[in-house]
């Protein structure tokens, strides 16, 4: 009886070696300007904690809900719009705020509750402002600091909780514009 069990186990193992799984075809869904994307040159993509896909382009910040896009662009004389439509990077902090780096418009924080952007711009008369408005990438560290790289002046560290930049070892408040 035990020898039959051994033969049965060996037979099943031999059969399993001969069986091949089927390859599933890979399917990509192409999403472009026909679906509402503002521009086809993509600089960054991220998914937030609410499931939205955020796409930064040279012509705005695009929020995709799986069906349609909502596009955020700079509107001249509207201080609640994003400061520049050339979006380089986007990141979400632990409070659910979105931080957006732009090329020429500095740093933006998107306030979801009020559906508006808060701008942090370079001001050469204020040492507590960011070093440049020509931003590239942004990153968050474990302490909740936002690291902002720019094209001309290197790197800024921004304490989100205190809304401040460390200047000569002392945290100085950075005022939105």
Steps between C-alpha positions, in 0.01 A plus 500: 500500500783740588675421172185603310500833684863556408432417133196727501700789648779445245249484216332827608838671530600380153172627355543838669840536335345448159221753546582857397309806602357713225651839438250779540523776241616831640259786441588867529237771510626805314392829653574825320360833391178340370426392857572849635872491585626857462829412330681186387844580650475350848745622766365307801229259608383406849199339663372669815346348813151551357572304183532791258779492243678836473689572179733799467555637149635811332141620474352438842435262785253228403290301750366171362220318683500194274244649262585863430759768563471824691775738387651771720676777307634842586234765454645851478387724790343204685707455818317173577616327180829314471788750466635351174364237260843337444480231770822315578405281798218425744505329839250444784585564865368303799211749540379438144623833365648500153828682439578598144828625357479717191754635255472873547219514757674368808336263746124451535289327761156387388240550774235240417246635748500847346588382146781754470876521470729670751817637336852503641712715270854632499536855627852641476418747780396219736764250611218278631362433153598205281827546314349494149169470317654262244428178689565146388426218746361475852521227764379439855719362777392297805497812719241672282740736326451583136818508292482726198759491220530783255690572179723781624549503877520136607270372773256641757369321806150602607342401832135447409368507858671830579472637144866595523840469338810438715721806459841488673374219721188689616157424360360816340135522395451503124206714400274407210473762229 
